[in-house]
Amino acid sequence: MEGRATRLEFWMVHLFSYLILIAGIVFLSIPQIKIPLHSINPQLTLGLFIALFCICVATQILVGIRRIHDLNTGGWAYGITLVPVVGFAIYFLSAGFLKSHPEDNRYGPSPIR
């Protein structure tokens, strides 16, 4: 994984992912919408939501690693999210609010010119 991501890109990916997931939950919870999909295959809606969830999570992880690169830290620092609650809070606050490393670094040129 190479490259750097700005704070704006980080927040937009997370916002878009959360909106997509909320729309998926709403879609699954409305019985009038769920019935036609269930008539084709009862597990279709759940399978579609799981696929959508996996795509959103993968996108968030990839942009998170690129954002950590932008802070001039190795992508392995993303592993802090494995620490329950505290680790994820540290990651999210630092990736979401710290300024970018102003110069080019080993992960690529500065995305802000």
Secondary structure, 3 states (H helix, E strand, C coil): CCCCCCHHHHHHHHHHHHHHHHHHHHHHHCHHHHHHHHHHCCCHHHHHHHHHHHHHHHHHHHHHHHHHHHCCCCHHHHHHHHCCCHHHHHHHHHHHHCCCCCCCECCECCCCC
